Amino acid sequence: MRNKTLIVFSRAFPYSSFMEKTFLLPEIKELSLYFKEIIIIPATIPEKLQVELPPNVKTEKDFAATIARKTSQSAAALKSIFNLTTWHEMFFIFRSGFHKRKLLRWGKASMHAKLTQSWLNGYLRKNKIEAGNIIIYSYWFDNTATDLLF
């Protein structure tokens, strides 16, 4: 794995989040011995960098800025509406009956999935990182982890 890049999606690590710091920091330090590069991509950046990272570990702040922009969210929502996977998912969710809360949750998840997918594809292209040379990881089973499945 020494020639691979590990991409880690986090909520706020290494900029904040005591909870993530307690287990992610030791993990990142250990994993840095086995990967060419580790890129940490936080969903939010509420504070300054809180920890010292190994030399082959860097952070990417653009994802947090992208998901915070309303224009990015609107574009992602439009892309998800015209995606066949979105309609299959909607059929699966609503076959047990229509509920407004389900529709809103589904809409937000679909939009977030498209936004993450689009951002990650652009990031890999811009940085000339081949998909076959990366491992993508998230500690949290939240929207970002789900988005990576699409």
TIVEXMAR-136437 format. One record per residue (C-alpha): x negated, z negated, y negated; residue in one letter. Coordinates in Angstrom, 3 decimals, padded with zeros to 6 digits, always signed. Layout:
N
px	pz	py	residuo
X	Z	Y	a
...
***
This chain:
150
px	pz	py	residuo
+000.000	+000.000	+000.000	m
-003.048	-000.115	-002.291	r
-002.170	+003.349	-003.604	n
+001.474	+002.519	-004.357	k
+003.187	+001.254	-007.477	t
+005.658	-001.607	-007.274	l
+008.474	-001.523	-009.829	i
+010.181	-004.887	-010.230	v
+013.476	-005.181	-012.112	f
+014.064	-008.668	-013.531	s
+016.563	-010.316	-015.805	r
+014.046	-011.500	-018.412	a
+010.748	-012.230	-016.646	f
+007.985	-012.426	-017.897	p
+009.499	-012.952	-021.360	y
+011.800	-015.822	-020.517	s
+013.881	-017.312	-017.747	s
+012.436	-020.483	-016.329	f
+014.259	-019.841	-013.068	m
+012.579	-016.464	-012.513	e
+009.183	-017.801	-013.578	k
+009.164	-020.466	-010.870	t
+009.166	-017.964	-008.035	f
+008.367	-014.562	-009.571	l
+005.029	-015.497	-011.094	l
+003.416	-016.622	-007.808	p
+004.938	-013.578	-006.059	e
+003.622	-011.155	-008.683	i
+000.153	-012.696	-008.538	k
+000.070	-012.308	-004.751	e
+001.568	-008.810	-004.756	l
-000.944	-007.653	-007.381	s
-003.608	-007.877	-004.676	l
-001.812	-005.273	-002.560	y
-000.536	-002.706	-005.074	f
-002.379	-000.289	-007.333	k
-000.007	-001.181	-010.142	e
+003.027	-003.396	-010.714	i
+005.500	-002.560	-013.451	i
+007.947	-005.299	-014.421	i
+011.122	-004.035	-016.080	i
+013.212	-006.814	-017.642	p
+016.859	-006.218	-018.549	a
+016.505	-008.436	-021.642	t
+013.597	-009.554	-023.802	i
+014.745	-012.721	-025.564	p
+011.323	-014.209	-026.348	e
+007.604	-013.444	-026.499	k
+005.600	-012.991	-023.322	l
+005.652	-016.371	-021.573	q
+003.006	-015.957	-018.848	v
-000.361	-014.367	-018.294	e
-000.189	-011.480	-015.833	l
-002.877	-010.002	-013.579	p
-004.716	-006.949	-015.012	p
-002.860	-004.395	-012.854	n
+000.554	-005.743	-013.888	v
+002.313	-004.403	-016.957	k
+005.759	-004.688	-018.475	t
+008.074	-001.938	-019.675	e
+010.309	-002.959	-022.569	k
+012.194	+000.303	-023.050	d
+014.804	-000.371	-020.340	f
+016.044	-003.501	-022.152	a
+016.309	-001.568	-025.414	a
+018.097	+001.314	-023.674	t
+020.779	-000.797	-022.006	i
+021.390	-002.640	-025.282	a
+022.138	+000.588	-027.223	r
+025.831	+001.469	-027.424	k
+025.048	+005.204	-027.575	t
+023.208	+004.979	-024.246	s
+026.150	+003.111	-022.752	q
+028.622	+005.740	-023.979	s
+026.551	+008.606	-022.579	a
+026.225	+006.812	-019.244	a
+029.976	+006.181	-019.135	a
+030.640	+009.897	-019.625	l
+028.117	+010.836	-016.925	k
+029.717	+008.408	-014.482	s
+033.191	+009.854	-015.088	i
+031.982	+013.276	-013.939	f
+030.101	+011.972	-010.897	n
+031.581	+012.562	-007.440	l
+030.179	+009.267	-006.119	t
+032.053	+007.444	-008.865	t
+035.376	+008.944	-007.749	w
+034.721	+008.117	-004.092	h
+033.954	+004.548	-005.100	e
+037.078	+004.362	-007.254	m
+039.224	+005.562	-004.350	f
+037.703	+002.913	-002.073	f
+038.224	+000.118	-004.614	i
+041.785	+001.009	-005.557	f
+043.218	+001.812	-002.151	r
+044.265	-001.839	-001.907	s
+046.164	-001.580	-005.194	g
+045.511	-001.130	-008.881	f
+044.353	-004.094	-010.936	h
+043.185	-003.885	-014.547	k
+040.312	-006.301	-013.875	r
+039.109	-004.126	-010.968	k
+039.179	-001.055	-013.194	l
+037.125	-002.754	-015.911	l
+034.588	-004.151	-013.430	r
+034.311	-000.775	-011.717	w
+033.880	+001.017	-015.050	g
+031.137	-001.314	-016.207	k
+029.284	-001.095	-012.885	a
+029.528	+002.713	-012.796	s
+028.295	+003.008	-016.362	m
+025.411	+000.621	-015.709	h
+024.482	+002.506	-012.518	a
+024.292	+005.839	-014.325	k
+022.342	+004.306	-017.190	l
+019.787	+002.735	-014.826	t
+019.495	+005.888	-012.720	q
+019.020	+008.092	-015.768	s
+016.490	+005.735	-017.370	w
+014.446	+005.349	-014.176	l
+014.326	+009.110	-013.512	n
+013.187	+009.714	-017.094	g
+010.596	+006.951	-016.890	y
+009.130	+008.330	-013.662	l
+008.983	+011.869	-015.116	r
+007.483	+010.743	-018.441	k
+004.790	+008.685	-016.710	n
+004.173	+011.270	-013.962	k
+004.913	+008.778	-011.190	i
+005.936	+010.368	-007.904	e
+008.976	+008.792	-006.246	a
+007.131	+008.765	-002.900	g
+004.456	+006.479	-004.352	n
+006.726	+003.689	-005.548	i
+008.598	+000.750	-004.149	i
+011.462	-000.533	-006.285	i
+012.401	-004.167	-006.044	y
+014.848	-006.592	-007.629	s
+015.242	-010.282	-006.890	y
+018.821	-010.374	-008.114	w
+021.731	-008.653	-006.473	f
+023.331	-007.787	-009.783	d
+024.239	-004.527	-011.520	n
+020.624	-003.375	-011.669	t
+020.024	-003.896	-007.952	a
+023.287	-002.132	-007.127	t
+022.407	+000.697	-009.523	d
+019.212	+001.402	-007.629	l
+021.273	+002.259	-004.557	l
+022.822	+005.214	-006.376	f
***
